[in-house]
Amino acid sequence: GVHPDIPAFSDHVDGFHDFVYNRAEMYDDGDHGTACISIMNRVVPDARYIVYKIHDEDGYNALTDVLEAFNQVIVDHPDVLNNSWGLSEVREIEGMTWVDANRVLNETLQRVDAAGILISTSAGNGSYDGTFTDEQLPEGSRYTISTGATTIMGEIAGFSDLDAHVFAPGHLVYVTRSAANNDFWSGTSFSGPFTTAAVAVIENYGNTLGRELTRDEVVSILQESGSPQSSTIIGHDGQARRFEFRALDYQRLVQHLQENYR
């Protein structure tokens, strides 16, 4: 959800859809959505938002609510969709097998992608686990742009999955929780919005040129403009290894767009 009384961006919310409690007024019973928007708002302060509430007050979501939300996304047709969540609890799939639930969700993501909506996701907090497969959605889907998390020192965060196209700050990120409360939160939930904002910049730049950039083009832009970094990680086997990655870099991103897209 989103709190309605945040001076920086409350009047930037053009729509609010509550698929959990069906409330018409804006609210946030976990501060999570507000925190994510606050990150994007600091990067692209002129952005407009549509909010799709799919989690209950305990942080759970139901697959049927998720699917309804994606149907509404296709109707609303935003430029880019931020997904700081994962389908990871047994109660979420409502009696379906894990394989079937993920198949249905991935088919829905494919429909959103086919509609020309760019899907940005958080890589997940699995401690270096995860691969680009349809077993861990939405972040593992081939139709999304996935973001991992780095620490305040620029290293890969120990909680971050590694199957990401790009990495962004996700450790002790300064967020707005409500009109009266700011905090430092950690998780790939908060690295994802940095990339979502970057994707919005790319999309807007393409629009000024009369070009509709595809997901693959956007991924290439993020990776080619990302700062090449490496980090030492300790795997579950206790072995240390160097991990090469691309860190989101807004200055390099803007330069890359100006130099290569005219």
RATA-V51863 format. One record per residue. N is the residue number from 0. RES is the residue in one letter. PHI is phi in degrees with one decimal (* if undefined). PSI is psi in whole degrees, 0 to 359 (* if undefined). Layout:
n->N res->RES phi->PHI psi->PSI
n->N res->RES phi->PHI psi->PSI
This chain:
n->0 res->G phi->* psi->196
n->1 res->V phi->-154.4 psi->137
n->2 res->H phi->-72.1 psi->141
n->3 res->P phi->-85.5 psi->357
n->4 res->D phi->-119.9 psi->35
n->5 res->I phi->-95.6 psi->110
n->6 res->P phi->-55.4 psi->325
n->7 res->A phi->-67.9 psi->330
n->8 res->F phi->-145.9 psi->3
n->9 res->S phi->-57.8 psi->322
n->10 res->D phi->-82.8 psi->8
n->11 res->H phi->-99.1 psi->358
n->12 res->V phi->-88.5 psi->112
n->13 res->D phi->-91.9 psi->349
n->14 res->G phi->-163.5 psi->147
n->15 res->F phi->-139.4 psi->120
n->16 res->H phi->-121.1 psi->119
n->17 res->D phi->-105.1 psi->106
n->18 res->F phi->-94.2 psi->3
n->19 res->V phi->-102.2 psi->304
n->20 res->Y phi->-112.9 psi->358
n->21 res->N phi->57.7 psi->36
n->22 res->R phi->-86.5 psi->143
n->23 res->A phi->-84.1 psi->326
n->24 res->E phi->-82.6 psi->152
n->25 res->M phi->-69.2 psi->141
n->26 res->Y phi->-163.1 psi->167
n->27 res->D phi->-145.7 psi->110
n->28 res->D phi->-93.0 psi->10
n->29 res->G phi->-140.6 psi->356
n->30 res->D phi->69.1 psi->355
n->31 res->H phi->-68.2 psi->313
n->32 res->G phi->-65.1 psi->319
n->33 res->T phi->-60.2 psi->318
n->34 res->A phi->-61.1 psi->317
n->35 res->C phi->-64.6 psi->317
n->36 res->I phi->-64.6 psi->323
n->37 res->S phi->-61.7 psi->327
n->38 res->I phi->-68.3 psi->310
n->39 res->M phi->-62.2 psi->322
n->40 res->N phi->-65.1 psi->327
n->41 res->R phi->-69.7 psi->332
n->42 res->V phi->-85.7 psi->315
n->43 res->V phi->-126.4 psi->79
n->44 res->P phi->-63.8 psi->345
n->45 res->D phi->-94.7 psi->1
n->46 res->A phi->-66.6 psi->151
n->47 res->R phi->-107.7 psi->154
n->48 res->Y phi->-130.8 psi->146
n->49 res->I phi->-123.7 psi->131
n->50 res->V phi->-109.0 psi->133
n->51 res->Y phi->-119.5 psi->106
n->52 res->K phi->-87.4 psi->118
n->53 res->I phi->-124.5 psi->357
n->54 res->H phi->-109.7 psi->143
n->55 res->D phi->-82.9 psi->183
n->56 res->E phi->-66.9 psi->344
n->57 res->D phi->-94.0 psi->359
n->58 res->G phi->92.7 psi->7
n->59 res->Y phi->-96.7 psi->153
n->60 res->N phi->-129.4 psi->159
n->61 res->A phi->-107.0 psi->140
n->62 res->L phi->-57.9 psi->320
n->63 res->T phi->-62.0 psi->320
n->64 res->D phi->-65.0 psi->320
n->65 res->V phi->-61.2 psi->314
n->66 res->L phi->-65.6 psi->320
n->67 res->E phi->-62.1 psi->319
n->68 res->A phi->-62.4 psi->317
n->69 res->F phi->-65.7 psi->325
n->70 res->N phi->-61.4 psi->319
n->71 res->Q phi->-68.2 psi->325
n->72 res->V phi->-58.6 psi->316
n->73 res->I phi->-62.5 psi->322
n->74 res->V phi->-66.2 psi->313
n->75 res->D phi->-71.9 psi->327
n->76 res->H phi->52.7 psi->63
n->77 res->P phi->-70.7 psi->166
n->78 res->D phi->-72.1 psi->318
n->79 res->V phi->-143.8 psi->145
n->80 res->L phi->-118.6 psi->121
n->81 res->N phi->-87.8 psi->131
n->82 res->N phi->-127.3 psi->92
n->83 res->S phi->-101.3 psi->63
n->84 res->W phi->-161.2 psi->168
n->85 res->G phi->-145.6 psi->151
n->86 res->L phi->-88.2 psi->95
n->87 res->S phi->-136.3 psi->3
n->88 res->E phi->-115.7 psi->144
n->89 res->V phi->-58.1 psi->319
n->90 res->R phi->-66.9 psi->343
n->91 res->E phi->-71.9 psi->334
n->92 res->I phi->-97.1 psi->2
n->93 res->E phi->52.1 psi->53
n->94 res->G phi->87.8 psi->351
n->95 res->M phi->-79.3 psi->158
n->96 res->T phi->-72.1 psi->157
n->97 res->W phi->-58.6 psi->318
n->98 res->V phi->-63.2 psi->314
n->99 res->D phi->-66.9 psi->319
n->100 res->A phi->-62.0 psi->317
n->101 res->N phi->-70.3 psi->326
n->102 res->R phi->-64.1 psi->315
n->103 res->V phi->-63.3 psi->316
n->104 res->L phi->-63.8 psi->318
n->105 res->N phi->-67.1 psi->324
n->106 res->E phi->-63.2 psi->324
n->107 res->T phi->-68.7 psi->317
n->108 res->L phi->-60.2 psi->323
n->109 res->Q phi->-62.8 psi->320
n->110 res->R phi->-65.8 psi->320
n->111 res->V phi->-64.1 psi->316
n->112 res->D phi->-63.4 psi->318
n->113 res->A phi->-65.2 psi->336
n->114 res->A phi->-77.7 psi->356
n->115 res->G phi->88.1 psi->19
n->116 res->I phi->-99.9 psi->125
n->117 res->L phi->-80.3 psi->132
n->118 res->I phi->-110.0 psi->111
n->119 res->S phi->-100.7 psi->133
n->120 res->T phi->-131.8 psi->156
n->121 res->S phi->-85.2 psi->142
n->122 res->A phi->-69.0 psi->336
n->123 res->G phi->108.7 psi->155
n->124 res->N phi->-106.0 psi->62
n->125 res->G phi->-104.8 psi->12
n->126 res->S phi->56.4 psi->67
n->127 res->Y phi->69.9 psi->9
n->128 res->D phi->-90.8 psi->174
n->129 res->G phi->102.9 psi->142
n->130 res->T phi->-137.2 psi->165
n->131 res->F phi->-77.5 psi->79
n->132 res->T phi->-131.9 psi->174
n->133 res->D phi->-85.8 psi->17
n->134 res->E phi->-91.6 psi->348
n->135 res->Q phi->-136.8 psi->92
n->136 res->L phi->-114.2 psi->154
n->137 res->P phi->-82.5 psi->347
n->138 res->E phi->-64.6 psi->333
n->139 res->G phi->-86.0 psi->0
n->140 res->S phi->-74.9 psi->146
n->141 res->R phi->-70.5 psi->352
n->142 res->Y phi->-97.5 psi->8
n->143 res->T phi->-119.4 psi->168
n->144 res->I phi->-113.2 psi->115
n->145 res->S phi->-103.0 psi->142
n->146 res->T phi->-124.4 psi->127
n->147 res->G phi->-93.3 psi->177
n->148 res->A phi->-115.9 psi->142
n->149 res->T phi->-114.1 psi->161
n->150 res->T phi->-86.5 psi->178
n->151 res->I phi->-66.6 psi->345
n->152 res->M phi->-95.2 psi->1
n->153 res->G phi->85.4 psi->6
n->154 res->E phi->-87.9 psi->163
n->155 res->I phi->-65.0 psi->129
n->156 res->A phi->-67.6 psi->138
n->157 res->G phi->-61.6 psi->340
n->158 res->F phi->-91.6 psi->352
n->159 res->S phi->-84.7 psi->136
n->160 res->D phi->-66.3 psi->156
n->161 res->L phi->-99.0 psi->348
n->162 res->D phi->-82.0 psi->70
n->163 res->A phi->-128.9 psi->147
n->164 res->H phi->-74.7 psi->330
n->165 res->V phi->-153.2 psi->160
n->166 res->F phi->-121.0 psi->148
n->167 res->A phi->-145.6 psi->165
n->168 res->P phi->-55.9 psi->131
n->169 res->G phi->-141.5 psi->8
n->170 res->H phi->-116.5 psi->120
n->171 res->L phi->53.4 psi->53
n->172 res->V phi->-83.3 psi->133
n->173 res->Y phi->-76.4 psi->120
n->174 res->V phi->-130.6 psi->159
n->175 res->T phi->-96.9 psi->121
n->176 res->R phi->-93.1 psi->325
n->177 res->S phi->-159.4 psi->181
n->178 res->A phi->-63.0 psi->336
n->179 res->A phi->-114.4 psi->7
n->180 res->N phi->-143.2 psi->119
n->181 res->N phi->-112.8 psi->159
n->182 res->D phi->-158.8 psi->173
n->183 res->F phi->-112.6 psi->115
n->184 res->W phi->-118.5 psi->153
n->185 res->S phi->-124.4 psi->149
n->186 res->G phi->144.2 psi->157
n->187 res->T phi->-68.4 psi->345
n->188 res->S phi->-54.9 psi->331
n->189 res->F phi->-102.8 psi->349
n->190 res->S phi->-82.2 psi->325
n->191 res->G phi->-54.9 psi->313
n->192 res->P phi->-60.3 psi->331
n->193 res->F phi->-61.9 psi->318
n->194 res->T phi->-73.2 psi->322
n->195 res->T phi->-56.4 psi->317
n->196 res->A phi->-63.6 psi->320
n->197 res->A phi->-64.6 psi->320
n->198 res->V phi->-63.5 psi->322
n->199 res->A phi->-62.2 psi->320
n->200 res->V phi->-63.0 psi->315
n->201 res->I phi->-62.2 psi->314
n->202 res->E phi->-61.1 psi->316
n->203 res->N phi->-64.5 psi->320
n->204 res->Y phi->-63.0 psi->317
n->205 res->G phi->-61.8 psi->321
n->206 res->N phi->-62.5 psi->323
n->207 res->T phi->-65.1 psi->336
n->208 res->L phi->-95.6 psi->0
n->209 res->G phi->74.5 psi->26
n->210 res->R phi->-118.4 psi->138
n->211 res->E phi->-104.0 psi->105
n->212 res->L phi->-78.5 psi->138
n->213 res->T phi->-80.5 psi->168
n->214 res->R phi->-57.8 psi->315
n->215 res->D phi->-62.1 psi->321
n->216 res->E phi->-65.5 psi->319
n->217 res->V phi->-64.9 psi->317
n->218 res->V phi->-60.2 psi->316
n->219 res->S phi->-61.8 psi->319
n->220 res->I phi->-63.3 psi->315
n->221 res->L phi->-61.7 psi->318
n->222 res->Q phi->-75.6 psi->319
n->223 res->E phi->-69.1 psi->329
n->224 res->S phi->-91.6 psi->349
n->225 res->G phi->-67.4 psi->150
n->226 res->S phi->-78.4 psi->123
n->227 res->P phi->-69.1 psi->125
n->228 res->Q phi->-135.1 psi->167
n->229 res->S phi->-142.6 psi->153
n->230 res->S phi->-145.1 psi->145
n->231 res->T phi->-88.2 psi->124
n->232 res->I phi->-121.5 psi->151
n->233 res->I phi->-107.4 psi->115
n->234 res->G phi->-76.4 psi->176
n->235 res->H phi->-65.9 psi->343
n->236 res->D phi->-85.4 psi->1
n->237 res->G phi->82.9 psi->0
n->238 res->Q phi->-89.3 psi->138
n->239 res->A phi->-88.7 psi->141
n->240 res->R phi->-149.8 psi->156
n->241 res->R phi->-85.7 psi->135
n->242 res->F phi->-120.3 psi->119
n->243 res->E phi->-88.7 psi->138
n->244 res->F phi->-153.3 psi->169
n->245 res->R phi->-109.8 psi->125
n->246 res->A phi->-97.3 psi->133
n->247 res->L phi->-55.5 psi->131
n->248 res->D phi->-139.0 psi->105
n->249 res->Y phi->-64.5 psi->320
n->250 res->Q phi->-63.7 psi->314
n->251 res->R phi->-64.1 psi->326
n->252 res->L phi->-62.0 psi->311
n->253 res->V phi->-62.9 psi->318
n->254 res->Q phi->-62.7 psi->318
n->255 res->H phi->-62.1 psi->316
n->256 res->L phi->-63.5 psi->316
n->257 res->Q phi->-67.1 psi->328
n->258 res->E phi->-85.2 psi->333
n->259 res->N phi->-115.9 psi->348
n->260 res->Y phi->-130.0 psi->106
n->261 res->R phi->-134.2 psi->*
